[in-house]
Amino acid sequence: MRRTADVVIVGGGIIGASIAYHLTKKGVRDVLVLERDRLGSGSTGKNAGGIRLQFSSEINVRLSQRSLPHIERFADEIGADPHFHQVGYLFLITEERDVAPFERSLAMWSKLGVPARRITAAEAKALFPHARTDDVRFGTFCAKDGYADPTSMMNGYVARAREAGATFVEGAQVTEITCGNGRVAGVRSSAGDVAAPTIVDAAGPWAALVAKLAKVDLPISPLRRHIFVTEPVAGLDEDFPLTIEFATGLYAHRESGGVLLGMADPNEKPGFDDGVNWDFMPTVVERALSRFPILERTSIKTGWAGLYEDTPDKHPILGKVDGVEGFICAAGFSGHGVMHAPATGELLAELIVDGRTSLDINALRASRFGAGELVREHNVI
Ligand SMILES: Cc1cc2nc3c(=O)[nH]c(=O)nc-3n(C[C@H](O)[C@H](O)[C@H](O)COP(=O)(O)OP(=O)(O)OC[C@H]3O[C@@H](n4cnc5c(N)ncnc54)[C@H](O)[C@@H]3O)c2cc1C
């Protein structure tokens, strides 16, 4: 194990990999990514791959707008197929309480150039005939949205970063962050000690634990989320928009010939347990059958759970952390880290190399929580 690095990144998921790639692209060769398990074994290997512009906060929209072109040209730039199915996201709005927030979002999207539109229940039905729409007040649809394969994206970043000189070490748990005179000096890990002037916390749901090693408190909590996948569905052969029943957060997209279903359990409490709670499956199946009756023709093939990296305002913490020079956070994506990985990598590489970013990410600073300056996101799924 080598003893120095220009930048140590703690966490080998899609965020750590994207930052490493973008750093090498800006000429930083001595990048070391320490992953305590296998690359992609955290949330990156457990998620739904959704990519969307349809957020309610301007900064989330801007992060998506920054990321989307990267994902659209991923194969050309990175040389790996991200399996991006650009089939659109279809939000179904059934409750009165969600009407005004979505009207506000539609106005904001129009201002920011997001090609999302308000559609009638009949138009929603035309987009996905197997969705029940009798109770739908209206929908929103953005054809630029879709879903991709996060592991392919991560592997692409890792391959290009490695070629450019970055080192990824698996089975290397960071156990200490050494500091002196108010700044980081390096890390102690199960694979050895490394001196580095810059340390990036990209530890996903474990980011608060890593920050604690530098005596920094970050409000990032692990929150279990489930996914269930059906067997193939007779009569449902075509691709369809990633469709969301917004009131319950139930979402569905095509997966391995069947349908991937996700939904948050409102009773879930923060914790690191990512075992499947099979008692929750009937709740998801019941909602799914009600919204997509064609699923009566199939059964659940498999299911898994992973951890959201939740912050109080459902936005990531990005950038330098006050009080510990050289300690940088890139975590807390609250379920949106895959779609925001390209922008995050690009912006944090700019921050580390140039000292400033080409998109203002001040709203996402860690100190916003203490200052009571939270950024709200309504469209959390
Ligand atoms: C069910 C589910 C569905 C989701 N759906 C979507 C979606 O549709 N679209 C989307 O954009 N996002 C989605 N997400 C969120 C997305 O998966 C995450 O935001 C993203 O993967 C975060 O990537 P990461 O690299 O920050 O974290 P991770 O992939 O968790 O990587 C962090 C890594 O840090 C390592 N680590 C932790 N502690 C240490 C240590 N001390 N030393 C060394 N290594 C350490 C871990 O082993 C882990 O591999 C979903 C998440 C879940 C759980």
Ligand as a Chemical Component Dictionary entry (heavy atoms), coordinates in Angstrom:
data_LIG
# 
_chem_comp.id                   LIG 
_chem_comp.type                 NON-POLYMER 
_chem_comp.pdbx_formal_charge   0 
_chem_comp.three_letter_code    LIG 
# 
loop_
_chem_comp_atom.comp_id 
_chem_comp_atom.atom_id 
_chem_comp_atom.alt_atom_id 
_chem_comp_atom.type_symbol 
_chem_comp_atom.charge 
_chem_comp_atom.model_Cartn_x 
_chem_comp_atom.model_Cartn_y 
_chem_comp_atom.model_Cartn_z 
_chem_comp_atom.pdbx_ordinal 
LIG C1  C1  C 0 -33.711 0.997 -3.259 1  
LIG C2  C2  C 0 -32.969 2.181 -3.772 2  
LIG C3  C3  C 0 -33.385 2.802 -4.956 3  
LIG C4  C4  C 0 -32.691 3.905 -5.439 4  
LIG N1  N1  N 0 -33.070 4.438 -6.636 5  
LIG C5  C5  C 0 -32.341 5.448 -7.179 6  
LIG C6  C6  C 0 -32.673 5.960 -8.452 7  
LIG O1  O1  O 0 -33.635 5.523 -9.093 8  
LIG N2  N2  N 0 -31.906 6.947 -8.963 9  
LIG C7  C7  C 0 -30.836 7.484 -8.274 10 
LIG O2  O2  O 0 -30.187 8.402 -8.772 11 
LIG N3  N3  N 0 -30.507 7.003 -7.060 12 
LIG C8  C8  C 0 -31.229 6.013 -6.495 13 
LIG N4  N4  N 0 -30.905 5.524 -5.263 14 
LIG C9  C9  C 0 -29.819 6.171 -4.513 15 
LIG C10 C10 C 0 -28.468 5.769 -5.006 16 
LIG O3  O3  O 0 -28.333 4.373 -4.965 17 
LIG C11 C11 C 0 -27.412 6.439 -4.123 18 
LIG O4  O4  O 0 -27.677 7.814 -3.993 19 
LIG C12 C12 C 0 -26.026 6.275 -4.733 20 
LIG O5  O5  O 0 -25.758 4.927 -5.041 21 
LIG C13 C13 C 0 -24.984 6.812 -3.773 22 
LIG O6  O6  O 0 -23.723 6.413 -4.250 23 
LIG P1  P1  P 0 -22.480 6.532 -3.303 24 
LIG O7  O7  O 0 -21.310 6.184 -4.121 25 
LIG O8  O8  O 0 -22.515 7.846 -2.609 26 
LIG O9  O9  O 0 -22.782 5.472 -2.149 27 
LIG P2  P2  P 0 -22.514 3.902 -2.082 28 
LIG O10 O10 O 0 -22.755 3.224 -3.365 29 
LIG O11 O11 O 0 -23.247 3.398 -0.877 30 
LIG O12 O12 O 0 -20.961 3.838 -1.823 31 
LIG C14 C14 C 0 -20.398 4.175 -0.582 32 
LIG C15 C15 C 0 -19.295 3.185 -0.317 33 
LIG O13 O13 O 0 -18.573 3.588 0.842  34 
LIG C16 C16 C 0 -18.050 2.422 1.436  35 
LIG N5  N5  N 0 -17.636 2.740 2.797  36 
LIG C17 C17 C 0 -18.421 3.064 3.850  37 
LIG N6  N6  N 0 -17.674 3.305 4.932  38 
LIG C18 C18 C 0 -16.373 3.147 4.557  39 
LIG C19 C19 C 0 -15.126 3.266 5.241  40 
LIG N7  N7  N 0 -15.066 3.610 6.512  41 
LIG N8  N8  N 0 -13.986 3.030 4.540  42 
LIG C20 C20 C 0 -14.020 2.679 3.217  43 
LIG N9  N9  N 0 -15.182 2.549 2.540  44 
LIG C21 C21 C 0 -16.344 2.795 3.188  45 
LIG C22 C22 C 0 -19.207 1.440 1.351  46 
LIG O14 O14 O 0 -18.784 0.097 1.466  47 
LIG C23 C23 C 0 -19.805 1.780 -0.007 48 
LIG O15 O15 O 0 -19.386 0.906 -1.034 49 
LIG C24 C24 C 0 -31.575 4.427 -4.724 50 
LIG C25 C25 C 0 -31.172 3.823 -3.544 51 
LIG C26 C26 C 0 -31.839 2.712 -3.063 52 
LIG C27 C27 C 0 -31.377 2.067 -1.797 53 
# 
loop_
_chem_comp_bond.comp_id 
_chem_comp_bond.atom_id_1 
_chem_comp_bond.atom_id_2 
_chem_comp_bond.value_order 
_chem_comp_bond.pdbx_ordinal 
LIG C1  C2  SING 1  
LIG C2  C3  SING 2  
LIG C2  C26 DOUB 3  
LIG C3  C4  DOUB 4  
LIG C4  N1  SING 5  
LIG C4  C24 SING 6  
LIG N1  C5  DOUB 7  
LIG C5  C6  SING 8  
LIG C5  C8  SING 9  
LIG C6  O1  DOUB 10 
LIG C6  N2  SING 11 
LIG N2  C7  SING 12 
LIG C7  O2  DOUB 13 
LIG C7  N3  SING 14 
LIG N3  C8  DOUB 15 
LIG C8  N4  SING 16 
LIG N4  C9  SING 17 
LIG N4  C24 SING 18 
LIG C9  C10 SING 19 
LIG C10 O3  SING 20 
LIG C10 C11 SING 21 
LIG C11 O4  SING 22 
LIG C11 C12 SING 23 
LIG C12 O5  SING 24 
LIG C12 C13 SING 25 
LIG C13 O6  SING 26 
LIG O6  P1  SING 27 
LIG P1  O7  DOUB 28 
LIG P1  O8  SING 29 
LIG P1  O9  SING 30 
LIG O9  P2  SING 31 
LIG P2  O10 DOUB 32 
LIG P2  O11 SING 33 
LIG P2  O12 SING 34 
LIG O12 C14 SING 35 
LIG C14 C15 SING 36 
LIG C15 O13 SING 37 
LIG C15 C23 SING 38 
LIG O13 C16 SING 39 
LIG C16 N5  SING 40 
LIG C16 C22 SING 41 
LIG N5  C17 SING 42 
LIG N5  C21 SING 43 
LIG C17 N6  DOUB 44 
LIG N6  C18 SING 45 
LIG C18 C19 SING 46 
LIG C18 C21 DOUB 47 
LIG C19 N7  SING 48 
LIG C19 N8  DOUB 49 
LIG N8  C20 SING 50 
LIG C20 N9  DOUB 51 
LIG N9  C21 SING 52 
LIG C22 O14 SING 53 
LIG C22 C23 SING 54 
LIG C23 O15 SING 55 
LIG C24 C25 DOUB 56 
LIG C25 C26 SING 57 
LIG C26 C27 SING 58 
# 
